[in-house]
Amino acid sequence: MLDMFRYNWQVRQDWFEWCRELPQERTGGMGSILATLFHVANGEQIWINSMQGTPVIVKEGVTSLEEAVEFTELTQSITEQFLQSWDDELAMKTLIKKRRDGSEITFTYDKIIKHLIAHEIHHIGQLSIWSREIGRKPVSSDLIFRDY
């Protein structure tokens, strides 16, 4: 699992570098490309901190690329430390979450981790489409050619 996170983080870092070349912020997804990159990192830290039983970092958004990069680095550190202890026993633990209607739903940690990986891959696809819409080549997310 950690390898897939490292892959996603590498692609996310490439998107941050890609963003540095833009003359201005572009819209899309969660309101902007930058907001989408923040959304991915924020979702990751919410779930990881919830599974660890540690306080969730409450952050409404970011206003600069540098702020998004810093938040991503913090999130990566938390996630990597959590996944260092990943084993079959941890994968089968469960987390109970309250729904908006007050009912509860239970997820295994394994399902949450798989969701986080798929969630980021989903948004990488969105970013790729938006980059083509503005005439820019997207970041390559080809897993087979990446060393992570």
C-alpha positions in Angstrom: 0.0 0.0 0.0 2.8 2.4 0.8 4.2 2.0 -2.7 0.9 3.2 -4.1 0.9 6.3 -1.9 4.5 7.0 -2.8 3.4 6.8 -6.5 0.5 9.1 -5.9 2.6 11.6 -4.0 5.2 11.6 -6.7 2.6 12.4 -9.3 1.1 15.1 -7.0 4.5 16.7 -6.6 4.8 16.7 -10.4 1.4 18.5 -10.6 2.7 21.1 -8.2 5.8 21.7 -10.4 3.4 21.8 -13.4 1.4 24.5 -11.6 4.5 26.6 -11.0 4.7 27.1 -14.8 1.2 28.5 -15.1 0.9 32.2 -15.4 -2.2 32.1 -13.2 -4.5 29.7 -11.4 -7.0 27.8 -13.5 -10.4 26.7 -12.5 -11.9 23.2 -12.4 -12.9 20.5 -10.0 -13.0 21.7 -6.5 -13.0 25.3 -7.7 -9.4 25.3 -9.0 -6.5 23.1 -9.8 -4.8 24.2 -6.6 -8.0 23.5 -4.6 -8.2 20.1 -6.1 -4.6 19.2 -5.1 -5.4 20.5 -1.6 -8.6 18.5 -1.5 -6.8 15.3 -2.2 -4.2 15.9 0.6 -6.9 17.1 3.0 -9.0 14.0 2.4 -6.0 11.8 3.0 -5.1 13.5 6.3 -8.7 13.3 7.5 -9.0 9.6 7.0 -5.5 8.8 8.3 -5.9 10.9 11.4 -9.3 9.3 12.0 -7.9 5.8 11.8 -5.0 6.8 14.1 -7.4 8.4 16.6 -5.4 11.6 16.3 -6.8 15.1 15.8 -7.9 15.9 12.3 -6.2 19.1 10.9 -9.1 21.5 10.2 -8.1 23.6 7.3 -10.6 25.3 5.0 -8.3 25.6 2.0 -5.0 27.1 0.8 -4.3 30.4 -0.9 -0.9 29.6 -2.5 1.0 26.9 -4.2 3.6 27.0 -1.4 0.9 26.5 1.2 -0.5 23.5 -0.7 2.9 22.0 -1.0 3.6 22.4 2.8 0.3 20.9 3.7 0.9 18.0 1.3 4.3 17.4 2.9 2.8 17.3 6.4 0.1 15.0 5.2 2.6 12.7 3.5 4.6 12.4 6.7 1.6 11.5 8.8 0.4 8.9 6.2 3.9 7.4 5.6 4.4 6.9 9.4 1.0 5.3 9.7 1.6 2.9 6.8 5.0 1.9 8.1 3.1 -0.3 10.6 0.6 -1.7 8.0 -0.1 -5.4 8.3 -3.1 -7.8 7.9 -4.3 -7.1 11.4 -4.4 -3.3 10.9 -6.1 -3.8 7.5 -9.0 -5.6 9.2 -9.5 -2.9 11.9 -12.7 -0.9 11.5 -13.6 2.7 11.7 -17.1 3.8 12.5 -18.2 7.1 10.9 -21.4 9.1 11.4 -23.3 10.0 8.3 -25.0 13.3 7.8 -28.4 11.8 8.8 -26.9 10.6 12.1 -26.7 6.9 11.2 -23.4 5.1 11.4 -21.4 3.2 8.8 -18.4 1.0 9.3 -15.3 0.7 7.0 -12.3 -1.5 7.3 -9.0 0.3 7.2 -8.1 -1.7 4.1 -11.1 -0.2 2.3 -10.3 3.3 3.5 -6.7 3.0 2.2 -7.9 1.7 -1.2 -10.4 4.5 -1.3 -7.6 7.1 -0.7 -5.5 5.6 -3.5 -8.4 5.6 -6.0 -9.6 9.0 -4.9 -6.3 10.6 -5.8 -6.1 8.7 -9.1 -9.6 10.0 -10.0 -8.5 13.6 -9.4 -5.2 13.0 -11.4 -7.5 12.1 -14.3 -9.4 15.3 -13.9 -6.2 17.4 -13.7 -5.1 15.7 -17.0 -8.3 16.7 -18.8 -8.2 20.3 -17.5 -4.5 20.7 -18.5 -5.4 19.6 -22.1 -8.3 22.0 -22.1 -5.9 24.9 -21.5 -3.5 23.6 -24.1 -0.9 22.2 -21.7 0.6 18.8 -21.6 -0.5 16.9 -18.5 1.9 15.3 -15.9 2.5 11.7 -16.8 0.9 9.4 -14.3 2.2 6.2 -16.1 3.0 4.0 -13.1 5.0 1.5 -15.1 7.7 4.1 -15.8 8.0 5.7 -12.4 10.4 4.8 -9.6 8.7 5.4 -6.3 
